[in-house]
Amino acid sequence: MEAQLQQLEQEVLAKIEAAADLKSLNDVRVAYLGKKGPITDLLKGMGKLSAEERPKMGALVNTVRESITEKLEAKKALLEEAAITAQLEAESIDVSLPGRPANVGNRHPLTRVIEEIEDLFIGMGYEVAEGPEVEKDYYNFEAMNLPKGHPARDMQDSFYISDETLLRTHTSPVQARMMEKKKGENIRMICPGKVFRRDNDDATHSHQFMQIEGLVIEENVSMSDLKGTLGVLAKKMFGDEREIRLRPSFFPFTEPSVEVDVSCHKCGGKGCNVCKATGWIEILGAGMVHPNVLEMAGYDSKKVSGFAFGIGAERIAMLKYGVDDIRHFYTNDVRFLEQFHRTEQ
C-alpha cells in the first residue's frame, strides 16, 4: 500500500502540473480526492490492516493527501492569476483613443423660463408659493369674484371632479389661499404651476399648461407700480430694448383690467408677420385687485390695494425661443429638446 501511495502521489502531481486551466485542475481534484477517488478507497481499505500497520498507513495517507491538496491550491492560485492577467490584457484601454461623449440631460425650456422669472421676482422681494392642482370651487372661482352662475366661468371651461372640486383653471387659488393665510398682512408673491382647461390641442392651445401669477397687496399700490413691474419683466425675458403697452380688458378678479403687449422682437415695433403687422405681441393679462376679492379675503379695500398678473410660461417660451407649436413642449421629441442643450452651453 505504501508503494501504491507513492505511485499515486507522483501520478497526481504530474496531472496537476499538466493542468492548463481551472476546469482541468478541478477535474484532477475530483478524480483523486473525491468520494470515489483512489485516496478515499485507500482509506476505506485500512480496515483490512493489522492494528500495528493501521496508524502508520493512516499517517502516510494523510501526508499524501495534504501534499496533493497543497499542490492543487498552489496551482489554482497560479491559474487564477494567469486568467486575470489574460483578461486585463484583453480588456486593456488605449489611452490615446479619443473620449466618447456622454449624453447628458439639461433643463427643459419651460423650466428655464420659470426659473428666470422666479429669480427675477425673488430679487424684487417676492416669495414663491405653491398650491394644490385639485382645487375647491370656492378658491378657484368664488374667492376670485366668480360666484356660481357667473357668465365669466364659461371663459374657463373646466374639468370638474365633483360639484365642489375641479382641476384648477389658473393659479389664482394659490393667491386666494395666501390672502386667507396672511389675514390682512402685506403680500408680494408669485405662484407658478400647472393649470387645466378643456380645450382642443393645436399649435397655440393646450388642455394643460404652466401659469405664473403674481400678486402684490400693500398700501398705496397703483397701476404705475404694475406697469413698472411688468416693464422690468419684459426687458428681463426679451431684452433691454423691449417696451410694453397696456390695453383695457376685463377680468372678474381685477378692476381695472389690462392686456399687456410687448414690442415685437423681430421687427422692433415696425410691423411684420410675427406681430401681424401691429408691432406688438400680447404676452399676459393683469390689473388692480378687485375690491370684492380683497374684502372676501379679510382685507380692508379702503386701506390697501394691490395688483395681479398672470403669465403663460409656454407663451413666453414660444416668443423667447421662436417656437411655433406649443405641443413641442410636451411631446418629448429629443430633436427639439437637444436644441436647448446647445443654446445653454
Secondary structure as the mmCIF struct_conf table of DSSP 4:
data_model
#
loop_
_struct_conf.conf_type_id
_struct_conf.id
_struct_conf.beg_label_comp_id
_struct_conf.beg_label_asym_id
_struct_conf.beg_label_seq_id
_struct_conf.end_label_comp_id
_struct_conf.end_label_asym_id
_struct_conf.end_label_seq_id
HELX_RH_AL_P HELX_RH_AL_P1 GLU A 2 ALA A 18
BEND BEND1 ASP A 21 ASP A 21
HELX_RH_AL_P HELX_RH_AL_P2 LEU A 22 LEU A 33
BEND BEND2 GLY A 34 GLY A 34
TURN_TY1_P TURN_TY1_P1 LYS A 35 LYS A 36
BEND BEND3 GLY A 37 GLY A 37
HELX_RH_AL_P HELX_RH_AL_P3 PRO A 38 LYS A 44
HELX_RH_3T_P HELX_RH_3T_P1 GLY A 45 LYS A 48
BEND BEND4 LEU A 49 LEU A 49
TURN_TY1_P TURN_TY1_P2 ALA A 51 GLU A 52
HELX_RH_AL_P HELX_RH_AL_P4 GLU A 53 ALA A 90
TURN_TY1_P TURN_TY1_P3 GLU A 91 GLU A 91
TURN_TY1_P TURN_TY1_P4 VAL A 95 SER A 96
BEND BEND5 LEU A 97 LEU A 97
HELX_LH_PP_P HELX_LH_PP_P1 PRO A 98 ASN A 103
HELX_RH_AL_P HELX_RH_AL_P5 PRO A 109 GLY A 123
TURN_TY1_P TURN_TY1_P5 MET A 124 GLY A 125
STRN STRN1 GLU A 127 VAL A 128
BEND BEND6 GLU A 133 GLU A 133
STRN STRN2 VAL A 134 LYS A 136
HELX_RH_AL_P HELX_RH_AL_P6 ASP A 137 ASN A 140
TURN_TY1_P TURN_TY1_P6 PHE A 141 PHE A 141
HELX_RH_3T_P HELX_RH_3T_P2 GLU A 142 MET A 144
TURN_TY1_P TURN_TY1_P7 ASN A 145 ASN A 145
TURN_TY1_P TURN_TY1_P8 LYS A 148 GLY A 149
HELX_RH_3T_P HELX_RH_3T_P3 PRO A 151 MET A 155
BEND BEND7 GLN A 156 GLN A 156
STRN STRN3 TYR A 160 SER A 162
TURN_TY1_P TURN_TY1_P9 ASP A 163 GLU A 164
STRN STRN4 THR A 165 LEU A 167
BEND BEND8 THR A 169 THR A 171
HELX_RH_AL_P HELX_RH_AL_P7 SER A 172 LYS A 182
TURN_TY1_P TURN_TY1_P10 LYS A 183 GLY A 184
STRN STRN5 ILE A 187 PHE A 196
BEND BEND9 ASP A 202 THR A 204
BEND BEND10 HIS A 207 HIS A 207
STRN STRN6 GLN A 208 GLU A 218
TURN_TY1_P TURN_TY1_P11 GLU A 219 ASN A 220
HELX_RH_AL_P HELX_RH_AL_P8 MET A 223 PHE A 238
TURN_TY1_P TURN_TY1_P12 ASP A 240 GLU A 241
STRN STRN7 ILE A 244 PHE A 251
TURN_TY1_P TURN_TY1_P13 PRO A 252 PHE A 253
STRN STRN8 THR A 254 SER A 263
TURN_TY1_P TURN_TY1_P14 HIS A 265 GLY A 269
BEND BEND11 LYS A 270 LYS A 270
TURN_TY1_P TURN_TY1_P15 ASN A 273 ALA A 277
BEND BEND12 THR A 278 GLY A 279
STRN STRN9 TRP A 280 VAL A 289
HELX_LH_PP_P HELX_LH_PP_P2 HIS A 290 HIS A 290
HELX_RH_AL_P HELX_RH_AL_P9 PRO A 291 MET A 296
TURN_TY1_P TURN_TY1_P16 ALA A 297 GLY A 298
TURN_TY1_P TURN_TY1_P17 SER A 301 LYS A 303
STRN STRN10 SER A 305 GLY A 312
HELX_RH_AL_P HELX_RH_AL_P10 ALA A 313 TYR A 321
TURN_TY1_P TURN_TY1_P18 GLY A 322 GLY A 322
HELX_RH_3T_P HELX_RH_3T_P4 ILE A 326 PHE A 329
TURN_TY1_P TURN_TY1_P19 TYR A 330 TYR A 330
BEND BEND13 THR A 331 THR A 331
HELX_RH_AL_P HELX_RH_AL_P11 VAL A 334 GLU A 344
#
